Amino acid sequence: MITKKLDTTKENIEIAAQIIRSGGLVAFPTETVYGLGADALNETATGKIYAAKGRPSDNPMIVHISDIKELELLAEEVSSTAKTLMEAFWPGPITFVLKKKENVPSITTGGLNTVAVRMPSDEIARELIKKSKTPIAAPSANLSGKPSPTTAMDVLEDMDGRIDAVIMGEPCLVGIESTVLDLTSDIPVILRPGYITKEDIDKVIEVKTEFDGSLFMKPSNEEFKPKSPGMKYKHYAPKAEFKIITGNIKGISKAIEELKEKAENEGNKVEVLYYGEDSEKAAKTFFADLRRLDRDGVDLIIAASLKPEGLGFSVMNRMMKSAGYDIIYVEEEKDDSIS
């Protein structure tokens, strides 16, 4: 298969839309990461996404819309809480899990009776959806398990020859996938943290959100049915070995230097990722950094942890999955001096 490389002219977006309407696959930019899109209501088309990515069939996909009216095709009901949140955050980097209508194929939702929906703020993405005249199912446009793509070239690294076309847009502004919020019960539950944080959400609605318990543990149960992408399987992994150093702030730098020196003495090429307290930068560049270091042939990546709060918590969620939960905790050094 020859993958078309389409620039962002109206004519090329129409070509991409025609591919979607005919049951093909198109990678396209969003504000979060590049998505790999197919007609969400076409069972055969969405099946092609799983095949192209090598994605497990029980891993649900997010359905993208361009207009609030398109929810009528997807969701059984939209609660007042959901409407409030949509008014506050759509279009934007947040996904809402709702009870699905029967016409939404089971393959699109990973066999669940719910559907995850978002309206991207990226104008190219919304124009593609509008011209396609159908909601578009779109997980990240990478081979399953690899770091999510934030540039068109990242997409081509994984998908050239596997899909019909890539819209060659600009690098993504946010850099990590959307927040996923389950609205199918009385208490909203964050299934995947993202750029829009718990604190942001709690300012908008009266009931306080909760985090899904799986966010605080390494997934191990093969029978676990994920309600959102990123909950069960190993994600975002670079080719290089990846370790995270966390714990006592003063001890982190020392631990990194010791680990780096030891690995280099063993003949390994080592790089350190340190974002300080700049969680915005970390979100925007983390996946791009992983891909860059893989291209550079790095053997070991060492990252200093971020503060696990707000956006930092969202980035740490990706970091831990990328590292396969290989985390080294540095305890505070004891003062043995006699006073």
QUIRA-V189777 format. One record per backbone hydrogen bond with DSSP energy under -1.0 kcal/mol. CO is the residue of the C=O (numbers start at 1). NH is the residue of the N-H. Records with the same first field share a line. If there is no record, write none. Layout:
CO = NH / NH
//
This chain:
4 = 166
6 = 168
9 = 13
10 = 14
11 = 15
12 = 16
13 = 17
14 = 18
15 = 19
16 = 20
17 = 21
18 = 22
19 = 24
20 = 23
25 = 165
26 = 37
27 = 167
28 = 35
31 = 174
32 = 175
34 = 141
35 = 28
37 = 26
38 = 137
39 = 42
42 = 46
43 = 47
44 = 48
46 = 50
47 = 51
48 = 52
49 = 53
50 = 54 / 55
53 = 144
56 = 59
62 = 138
63 = 118
64 = 136
67 = 70
68 = 71
69 = 72
70 = 73
71 = 74 / 75
74 = 101
79 = 83
80 = 84
81 = 85
82 = 86
83 = 87
84 = 88
85 = 89
86 = 90
92 = 94
93 = 179
95 = 181
96 = 117
97 = 183
98 = 115
99 = 76
101 = 104
106 = 111
108 = 61
109 = 112
113 = 100
115 = 98
116 = 63
117 = 96
118 = 65
119 = 92
122 = 126
123 = 127
124 = 128
125 = 129
126 = 130
127 = 131
128 = 132
129 = 133 / 134
135 = 40
136 = 64
137 = 38
139 = 36
140 = 142
143 = 146
145 = 237
149 = 34
150 = 172
151 = 155
152 = 156
153 = 157
154 = 158
155 = 159
156 = 160
159 = 162 / 163
164 = 4
165 = 27
166 = 6
167 = 169
179 = 95
180 = 191 / 192
181 = 97
182 = 189
188 = 210
189 = 182
190 = 212
192 = 180
197 = 201
198 = 202
201 = 204 / 205
210 = 190
212 = 215
213 = 216
214 = 217
221 = 224
228 = 231
241 = 301
243 = 303
244 = 328
245 = 305
246 = 330
248 = 252
251 = 255
252 = 256
253 = 257
254 = 258
255 = 259
256 = 260
257 = 261
258 = 262
259 = 263
260 = 264
261 = 265
263 = 268
264 = 267
269 = 299 / 300
271 = 302
273 = 304
275 = 278
277 = 279
278 = 282
279 = 283
280 = 284
281 = 285
282 = 286
285 = 289
286 = 290
287 = 291
288 = 292
289 = 293
290 = 294
291 = 295
292 = 296
293 = 298
294 = 297
299 = 241
300 = 271
301 = 243
302 = 273
303 = 245
307 = 309
309 = 312
310 = 314
311 = 315
312 = 316
313 = 317
314 = 318
315 = 319
316 = 320
317 = 321
318 = 322
319 = 323
320 = 325
321 = 324
325 = 327
326 = 244
328 = 246
330 = 248
//
